[in-house]
């Protein structure tokens, strides 16, 4: 990919065209890579320093699937904490881009103050 900051979006692998977070991220100036849950670690290994990771749980997920996504987010937060990479959990597209934008803006302000 080009020099744009990259965001990894992890989802269930079932994507509806009208719920693509990638279009919103592109509008914010980010390149995104969307990977199914099972490939998250492999894809993350290919992205040296993502700007953020969005864990996008399916709307209709049952408790066991939600638990898998929450455990992944928790593990990624621990793994990526050294780089201060935010891991954002969302239940869909609605609000995900706004949460990401707020998180990245907060990081930029904090870094400028240091």
Secondary structure as a PSIPRED ss2 file (coil, helix, strand):
# PSIPRED VFORMAT (PSIPRED V4.0)

   1 X C   1.000  0.000  0.000
   2 X C   1.000  0.000  0.000
   3 X C   1.000  0.000  0.000
   4 X C   1.000  0.000  0.000
   5 X C   1.000  0.000  0.000
   6 X E   0.000  0.000  1.000
   7 X E   0.000  0.000  1.000
   8 X E   0.000  0.000  1.000
   9 X E   0.000  0.000  1.000
  10 X E   0.000  0.000  1.000
  11 X E   0.000  0.000  1.000
  12 X C   1.000  0.000  0.000
  13 X C   1.000  0.000  0.000
  14 X C   1.000  0.000  0.000
  15 X C   1.000  0.000  0.000
  16 X C   1.000  0.000  0.000
  17 X H   0.000  1.000  0.000
  18 X H   0.000  1.000  0.000
  19 X H   0.000  1.000  0.000
  20 X C   1.000  0.000  0.000
  21 X H   0.000  1.000  0.000
  22 X H   0.000  1.000  0.000
  23 X H   0.000  1.000  0.000
  24 X H   0.000  1.000  0.000
  25 X H   0.000  1.000  0.000
  26 X H   0.000  1.000  0.000
  27 X H   0.000  1.000  0.000
  28 X C   1.000  0.000  0.000
  29 X C   1.000  0.000  0.000
  30 X C   1.000  0.000  0.000
  31 X E   0.000  0.000  1.000
  32 X E   0.000  0.000  1.000
  33 X E   0.000  0.000  1.000
  34 X E   0.000  0.000  1.000
  35 X E   0.000  0.000  1.000
  36 X E   0.000  0.000  1.000
  37 X H   0.000  1.000  0.000
  38 X H   0.000  1.000  0.000
  39 X H   0.000  1.000  0.000
  40 X H   0.000  1.000  0.000
  41 X H   0.000  1.000  0.000
  42 X H   0.000  1.000  0.000
  43 X H   0.000  1.000  0.000
  44 X H   0.000  1.000  0.000
  45 X H   0.000  1.000  0.000
  46 X H   0.000  1.000  0.000
  47 X C   1.000  0.000  0.000
  48 X C   1.000  0.000  0.000
  49 X C   1.000  0.000  0.000
  50 X C   1.000  0.000  0.000
  51 X C   1.000  0.000  0.000
  52 X E   0.000  0.000  1.000
  53 X E   0.000  0.000  1.000
  54 X E   0.000  0.000  1.000
  55 X E   0.000  0.000  1.000
  56 X E   0.000  0.000  1.000
  57 X C   1.000  0.000  0.000
  58 X C   1.000  0.000  0.000
  59 X C   1.000  0.000  0.000
  60 X C   1.000  0.000  0.000
  61 X C   1.000  0.000  0.000
  62 X C   1.000  0.000  0.000
  63 X H   0.000  1.000  0.000
  64 X H   0.000  1.000  0.000
  65 X H   0.000  1.000  0.000
  66 X H   0.000  1.000  0.000
  67 X H   0.000  1.000  0.000
  68 X H   0.000  1.000  0.000
  69 X H   0.000  1.000  0.000
  70 X H   0.000  1.000  0.000
  71 X H   0.000  1.000  0.000
  72 X H   0.000  1.000  0.000
  73 X H   0.000  1.000  0.000
  74 X H   0.000  1.000  0.000
  75 X H   0.000  1.000  0.000
  76 X H   0.000  1.000  0.000
  77 X H   0.000  1.000  0.000
  78 X H   0.000  1.000  0.000
  79 X H   0.000  1.000  0.000
  80 X H   0.000  1.000  0.000
  81 X H   0.000  1.000  0.000
  82 X H   0.000  1.000  0.000
  83 X H   0.000  1.000  0.000
  84 X C   1.000  0.000  0.000
  85 X C   1.000  0.000  0.000
  86 X E   0.000  0.000  1.000
  87 X E   0.000  0.000  1.000
  88 X E   0.000  0.000  1.000
  89 X E   0.000  0.000  1.000
  90 X E   0.000  0.000  1.000
  91 X C   1.000  0.000  0.000
  92 X C   1.000  0.000  0.000
  93 X C   1.000  0.000  0.000
  94 X C   1.000  0.000  0.000
  95 X C   1.000  0.000  0.000
  96 X H   0.000  1.000  0.000
  97 X H   0.000  1.000  0.000
  98 X H   0.000  1.000  0.000
  99 X H   0.000  1.000  0.000
 100 X H   0.000  1.000  0.000
 101 X H   0.000  1.000  0.000
 102 X H   0.000  1.000  0.000
 103 X H   0.000  1.000  0.000
 104 X H   0.000  1.000  0.000
 105 X H   0.000  1.000  0.000
 106 X H   0.000  1.000  0.000
 107 X H   0.000  1.000  0.000
 108 X H   0.000  1.000  0.000
 109 X H   0.000  1.000  0.000
 110 X H   0.000  1.000  0.000
 111 X H   0.000  1.000  0.000
 112 X H   0.000  1.000  0.000
 113 X H   0.000  1.000  0.000
 114 X C   1.000  0.000  0.000
